[in-house]
């Protein structure tokens, strides 16, 4: 979802994504739903990320580690 903000050149974007994490030696992978809230500045060169908040929708992750940028 894209919304306007108080600033004319900044937009707010909310997106849903699914992170699938599987390591070569694991039989099953992990599916982790994420909700992302971004503030983007619209420039002549394209969009510039101002702020990002990624909310993992699980209270407890079953994966032993998580080393990715969301």
Order of alpha helices (4+ residues) and beta strands (2+ residues): beta-beta-beta-beta
